[in-house]
Amino acid sequence: MTTSSRFAVAVHILTLLAQAGEPLPSSLIAGSVGTNPALIRRLIGRLAEAGMVTTVMGSTGGAALARPAAGITLLEVFRAVETSALISLHHSAPNPACMVGREITGALKQVATRAQDAMDQALAGITIAGMLEEVEQAAQRHRR
């Protein structure tokens, strides 16, 4: 069981684009993220479908924000790139002859709904502009 890093990479991409203020090629973005350009292009495709990124073809092309960084929430980013819920339930049906097996799915659904709602609320209150501000403040602290 592994978790996806798509969300973290997508936030990295968008924050980098917000800082750049101009189109960046996938190779430059990949260098910042520490991954390959093909993965970056796939995520940029998802972000473009969601209306957060535009792409320009050609030698001076690349990806750029489609709208202001202050108008892109982390909840939007999460929904654009992640395919599963925060908490997944059993892949196979638990034993209905066991009291725990019979009732655990319903109990977990309630927990999963509360956890997802809390995460959604937290992510909705953070923008890419806010992430860039956090990154810039951290960079200033490290220079001291």
C-alpha atoms as an extended CHARMM CRD file, in Angstrom:
* protein
*
       144  EXT
         1         1  MET       CA              0.0000000000        0.0000000000        0.0000000000  PROA      1               0.0000000000
         2         2  THR       CA              1.6210000000        3.2150000000       -1.1600000000  PROA      2               0.0000000000
         3         3  THR       CA              0.3910000000        6.7610000000       -1.2720000000  PROA      3               0.0000000000
         4         4  SER       CA              0.5400000000        8.9960000000       -4.2910000000  PROA      4               0.0000000000
         5         5  SER       CA              2.9150000000       11.9370000000       -4.5960000000  PROA      5               0.0000000000
         6         6  ARG       CA              0.9220000000       13.5140000000       -7.4530000000  PROA      6               0.0000000000
         7         7  PHE       CA             -0.5460000000       16.1760000000       -5.1680000000  PROA      7               0.0000000000
         8         8  ALA       CA              2.8380000000       17.2150000000       -3.7510000000  PROA      8               0.0000000000
         9         9  VAL       CA              4.3890000000       17.3480000000       -7.2240000000  PROA      9               0.0000000000
        10        10  ALA       CA              1.4220000000       19.3110000000       -8.6360000000  PROA      10              0.0000000000
        11        11  VAL       CA              1.6800000000       21.8920000000       -5.8370000000  PROA      11              0.0000000000
        12        12  HSD       CA              5.4270000000       22.1310000000       -6.5150000000  PROA      12              0.0000000000
        13        13  ILE       CA              4.7680000000       22.6960000000      -10.2360000000  PROA      13              0.0000000000
        14        14  LEU       CA              2.1390000000       25.3760000000       -9.6400000000  PROA      14              0.0000000000
        15        15  THR       CA              4.2290000000       27.1720000000       -7.0140000000  PROA      15              0.0000000000
        16        16  LEU       CA              7.2170000000       27.1880000000       -9.3610000000  PROA      16              0.0000000000
        17        17  LEU       CA              5.0370000000       28.5790000000      -12.1710000000  PROA      17              0.0000000000
        18        18  ALA       CA              3.6970000000       31.2660000000       -9.8260000000  PROA      18              0.0000000000
        19        19  GLN       CA              7.2400000000       32.2990000000       -8.9510000000  PROA      19              0.0000000000
        20        20  ALA       CA              8.4260000000       32.3120000000      -12.5660000000  PROA      20              0.0000000000
        21        21  GLY       CA              5.6470000000       34.4390000000      -14.0010000000  PROA      21              0.0000000000
        22        22  GLU       CA              6.4470000000       33.1060000000      -17.4990000000  PROA      22              0.0000000000
        23        23  PRO       CA              6.1200000000       29.7650000000      -19.2990000000  PROA      23              0.0000000000
        24        24  LEU       CA              8.5820000000       27.1290000000      -18.1110000000  PROA      24              0.0000000000
        25        25  PRO       CA              9.5950000000       24.0150000000      -20.0570000000  PROA      25              0.0000000000
        26        26  SER       CA              8.8990000000       20.6120000000      -18.5190000000  PROA      26              0.0000000000
        27        27  SER       CA             12.6270000000       19.8810000000      -18.3810000000  PROA      27              0.0000000000
        28        28  LEU       CA             13.2440000000       22.8870000000      -16.1000000000  PROA      28              0.0000000000
        29        29  ILE       CA             10.2580000000       21.9750000000      -13.9210000000  PROA      29              0.0000000000
        30        30  ALA       CA             11.4570000000       18.3610000000      -13.7380000000  PROA      30              0.0000000000
        31        31  GLY       CA             14.8720000000       19.5870000000      -12.5930000000  PROA      31              0.0000000000
        32        32  SER       CA             13.2770000000       21.4860000000       -9.7260000000  PROA      32              0.0000000000
        33        33  VAL       CA             11.0050000000       18.5960000000       -8.7360000000  PROA      33              0.0000000000
        34        34  GLY       CA             13.7110000000       15.9670000000       -9.1310000000  PROA      34              0.0000000000
        35        35  THR       CA             11.7970000000       13.7220000000      -11.5270000000  PROA      35              0.0000000000
        36        36  ASN       CA             11.5110000000       13.1190000000      -15.2440000000  PROA      36              0.0000000000
        37        37  PRO       CA              9.8420000000       15.5150000000      -17.7090000000  PROA      37              0.0000000000
        38        38  ALA       CA              7.3100000000       12.8760000000      -18.8300000000  PROA      38              0.0000000000
        39        39  LEU       CA              5.7560000000       12.7790000000      -15.3500000000  PROA      39              0.0000000000
        40        40  ILE       CA              5.6860000000       16.5790000000      -15.2960000000  PROA      40              0.0000000000
        41        41  ARG       CA              3.9230000000       16.6830000000      -18.6860000000  PROA      41              0.0000000000
        42        42  ARG       CA              1.2730000000       14.2010000000      -17.4930000000  PROA      42              0.0000000000
        43        43  LEU       CA              0.5370000000       16.2840000000      -14.3990000000  PROA      43              0.0000000000
        44        44  ILE       CA              0.5420000000       19.5170000000      -16.4010000000  PROA      44              0.0000000000
        45        45  GLY       CA             -2.0370000000       17.8720000000      -18.6620000000  PROA      45              0.0000000000
        46        46  ARG       CA             -4.3100000000       17.2120000000      -15.6820000000  PROA      46              0.0000000000
        47        47  LEU       CA             -3.7770000000       20.7320000000      -14.3420000000  PROA      47              0.0000000000
        48        48  ALA       CA             -4.5590000000       22.1540000000      -17.7870000000  PROA      48              0.0000000000
        49        49  GLU       CA             -7.7820000000       20.1110000000      -17.9860000000  PROA      49              0.0000000000
        50        50  ALA       CA             -8.7450000000       21.6250000000      -14.6300000000  PROA      50              0.0000000000
        51        51  GLY       CA             -8.0890000000       25.1530000000      -15.9330000000  PROA      51              0.0000000000
        52        52  MET       CA             -5.1050000000       25.9220000000      -13.7230000000  PROA      52              0.0000000000
        53        53  VAL       CA             -2.3350000000       25.7790000000      -16.3530000000  PROA      53              0.0000000000
        54        54  THR       CA             -1.9440000000       26.7380000000      -19.9870000000  PROA      54              0.0000000000
        55        55  THR       CA              0.7290000000       25.4290000000      -22.3000000000  PROA      55              0.0000000000
        56        56  VAL       CA              2.5540000000       27.0790000000      -25.1620000000  PROA      56              0.0000000000
        57        57  MET       CA              4.2510000000       24.9580000000      -27.8280000000  PROA      57              0.0000000000
        58        58  GLY       CA              7.6000000000       25.7490000000      -29.4190000000  PROA      58              0.0000000000
        59        59  SER       CA             11.1560000000       26.4990000000      -28.4240000000  PROA      59              0.0000000000
        60        60  THR       CA             10.1270000000       29.3260000000      -26.0850000000  PROA      60              0.0000000000
        61        61  GLY       CA              7.0370000000       27.4790000000      -24.8790000000  PROA      61              0.0000000000
        62        62  GLY       CA              6.2020000000       25.7150000000      -21.7060000000  PROA      62              0.0000000000
        63        63  ALA       CA              3.5960000000       25.7810000000      -18.9670000000  PROA      63              0.0000000000
        64        64  ALA       CA              2.2310000000       28.8640000000      -17.2080000000  PROA      64              0.0000000000
        65        65  LEU       CA             -0.5450000000       29.5530000000      -14.7440000000  PROA      65              0.0000000000
        66        66  ALA       CA             -3.9000000000       29.9990000000      -16.4620000000  PROA      66              0.0000000000
        67        67  ARG       CA             -5.1670000000       32.2660000000      -13.6800000000  PROA      67              0.0000000000
        68        68  PRO       CA             -3.7840000000       34.1350000000      -10.6760000000  PROA      68              0.0000000000
        69        69  ALA       CA             -2.0710000000       32.0190000000       -8.0330000000  PROA      69              0.0000000000
        70        70  ALA       CA             -4.3170000000       33.5640000000       -5.3770000000  PROA      70              0.0000000000
        71        71  GLY       CA             -7.3040000000       31.9920000000       -7.1370000000  PROA      71              0.0000000000
        72        72  ILE       CA             -6.0140000000       28.4040000000       -7.1480000000  PROA      72              0.0000000000
        73        73  THR       CA             -6.7170000000       26.4480000000       -3.9600000000  PROA      73              0.0000000000
        74        74  LEU       CA             -4.9470000000       23.3030000000       -2.8720000000  PROA      74              0.0000000000
        75        75  LEU       CA             -8.3370000000       21.5830000000       -2.7810000000  PROA      75              0.0000000000
        76        76  GLU       CA             -8.7010000000       22.2110000000       -6.5200000000  PROA      76              0.0000000000
        77        77  VAL       CA             -5.2160000000       20.8350000000       -7.0750000000  PROA      77              0.0000000000
        78        78  PHE       CA             -5.9370000000       17.7240000000       -5.0090000000  PROA      78              0.0000000000
        79        79  ARG       CA             -9.1600000000       17.0380000000       -6.8890000000  PROA      79              0.0000000000
        80        80  ALA       CA             -7.4440000000       17.5640000000      -10.2490000000  PROA      80              0.0000000000
        81        81  VAL       CA             -4.6070000000       15.0960000000       -9.7220000000  PROA      81              0.0000000000
        82        82  GLU       CA             -5.6500000000       12.5140000000       -7.1500000000  PROA      82              0.0000000000
        83        83  THR       CA             -7.8620000000        9.6050000000       -8.0690000000  PROA      83              0.0000000000
        84        84  SER       CA             -8.7050000000        8.1270000000       -4.7030000000  PROA      84              0.0000000000
        85        85  ALA       CA            -10.1780000000        9.2000000000       -1.4200000000  PROA      85              0.0000000000
        86        86  LEU       CA             -8.0340000000       10.0340000000        1.5780000000  PROA      86              0.0000000000
        87        87  ILE       CA             -8.9640000000        6.7690000000        3.3020000000  PROA      87              0.0000000000
        88        88  SER       CA             -9.7010000000        3.6530000000        1.2800000000  PROA      88              0.0000000000
        89        89  LEU       CA            -11.9700000000        0.9120000000        2.5800000000  PROA      89              0.0000000000
        90        90  HSD       CA            -11.4470000000       -2.8510000000        2.3130000000  PROA      90              0.0000000000
        91        91  HSD       CA            -10.7760000000       -4.1910000000       -1.1820000000  PROA      91              0.0000000000
        92        92  SER       CA            -12.6950000000       -7.3680000000       -0.3800000000  PROA      92              0.0000000000
        93        93  ALA       CA            -15.7960000000       -7.8230000000        1.7530000000  PROA      93              0.0000000000
        94        94  PRO       CA            -15.0360000000       -8.5680000000        5.4150000000  PROA      94              0.0000000000
        95        95  ASN       CA            -16.5640000000      -11.6690000000        7.0290000000  PROA      95              0.0000000000
        96        96  PRO       CA            -20.2590000000      -10.9440000000        7.7890000000  PROA      96              0.0000000000
        97        97  ALA       CA            -20.3200000000      -13.7370000000       10.4010000000  PROA      97              0.0000000000
        98        98  CYS       CA            -17.8800000000      -11.6890000000       12.5210000000  PROA      98              0.0000000000
        99        99  MET       CA            -19.3570000000       -8.7190000000       14.4090000000  PROA      99              0.0000000000
       100       100  VAL       CA            -16.3250000000       -6.5370000000       13.5910000000  PROA      100             0.0000000000
       101       101  GLY       CA            -16.2610000000       -7.7480000000        9.9910000000  PROA      101             0.0000000000
       102       102  ARG       CA            -19.9930000000       -7.0100000000        9.6350000000  PROA      102             0.0000000000
       103       103  GLU       CA            -19.8570000000       -3.4920000000       11.1080000000  PROA      103             0.0000000000
       104       104  ILE       CA            -16.3680000000       -2.1260000000       10.3820000000  PROA      104             0.0000000000
       105       105  THR       CA            -17.1280000000       -0.8230000000        6.8760000000  PROA      105             0.0000000000
       106       106  GLY       CA            -19.9570000000        1.4170000000        8.0990000000  PROA      106             0.0000000000
       107       107  ALA       CA            -17.8740000000        2.7000000000       10.9950000000  PROA      107             0.0000000000
       108       108  LEU       CA            -14.8920000000        3.3690000000        8.7170000000  PROA      108             0.0000000000
       109       109  LYS       CA            -17.1020000000        5.1920000000        6.2000000000  PROA      109             0.0000000000
       110       110  GLN       CA            -18.0960000000        7.6480000000        8.9410000000  PROA      110             0.0000000000
       111       111  VAL       CA            -14.4570000000        8.2010000000        9.9410000000  PROA      111             0.0000000000
       112       112  ALA       CA            -13.4020000000        8.5670000000        6.3040000000  PROA      112             0.0000000000
       113       113  THR       CA            -16.1180000000       11.1390000000        5.6320000000  PROA      113             0.0000000000
       114       114  ARG       CA            -15.1120000000       13.2380000000        8.6530000000  PROA      114             0.0000000000
       115       115  ALA       CA            -11.4150000000       13.0360000000        7.7740000000  PROA      115             0.0000000000
       116       116  GLN       CA            -12.0380000000       13.9110000000        4.1110000000  PROA      116             0.0000000000
       117       117  ASP       CA            -14.2360000000       16.8660000000        5.1110000000  PROA      117             0.0000000000
       118       118  ALA       CA            -11.5460000000       18.1840000000        7.4780000000  PROA      118             0.0000000000
       119       119  MET       CA             -8.8420000000       17.8350000000        4.8280000000  PROA      119             0.0000000000
       120       120  ASP       CA            -11.0310000000       19.4770000000        2.1710000000  PROA      120             0.0000000000
       121       121  GLN       CA            -11.7200000000       22.4050000000        4.4760000000  PROA      121             0.0000000000
       122       122  ALA       CA             -8.0170000000       22.8550000000        5.2480000000  PROA      122             0.0000000000
       123       123  LEU       CA             -6.9630000000       22.6410000000        1.5780000000  PROA      123             0.0000000000
       124       124  ALA       CA             -9.7120000000       25.0260000000        0.4760000000  PROA      124             0.0000000000
       125       125  GLY       CA             -8.1870000000       27.7230000000        2.6990000000  PROA      125             0.0000000000
       126       126  ILE       CA             -4.7130000000       27.5570000000        1.1480000000  PROA      126             0.0000000000
       127       127  THR       CA             -3.8220000000       28.9620000000       -2.2680000000  PROA      127             0.0000000000
       128       128  ILE       CA             -0.8190000000       28.6010000000       -4.5480000000  PROA      128             0.0000000000
       129       129  ALA       CA             -0.0280000000       32.2420000000       -3.7460000000  PROA      129             0.0000000000
       130       130  GLY       CA              0.0430000000       31.2740000000       -0.0720000000  PROA      130             0.0000000000
       131       131  MET       CA              2.3640000000       28.3800000000       -0.8340000000  PROA      131             0.0000000000
       132       132  LEU       CA              4.7250000000       30.6900000000       -2.7310000000  PROA      132             0.0000000000
       133       133  GLU       CA              4.7240000000       33.0730000000        0.2220000000  PROA      133             0.0000000000
       134       134  GLU       CA              5.5820000000       30.1750000000        2.5760000000  PROA      134             0.0000000000
       135       135  VAL       CA              8.4340000000       29.0730000000        0.2850000000  PROA      135             0.0000000000
       136       136  GLU       CA              9.8190000000       32.6060000000        0.0310000000  PROA      136             0.0000000000
       137       137  GLN       CA              9.6830000000       33.0670000000        3.8150000000  PROA      137             0.0000000000
       138       138  ALA       CA             11.4580000000       29.7460000000        4.3470000000  PROA      138             0.0000000000
       139       139  ALA       CA             14.1380000000       30.7740000000        1.8490000000  PROA      139             0.0000000000
       140       140  GLN       CA             14.6720000000       34.0480000000        3.7310000000  PROA      140             0.0000000000
       141       141  ARG       CA             15.0030000000       32.1890000000        7.0510000000  PROA      141             0.0000000000
       142       142  HSD       CA             17.6580000000       29.9270000000        5.5330000000  PROA      142             0.0000000000
       143       143  ARG       CA             19.6670000000       32.9060000000        4.2580000000  PROA      143             0.0000000000
       144       144  ARG       CA             20.0290000000       34.3360000000        7.7510000000  PROA      144             0.0000000000
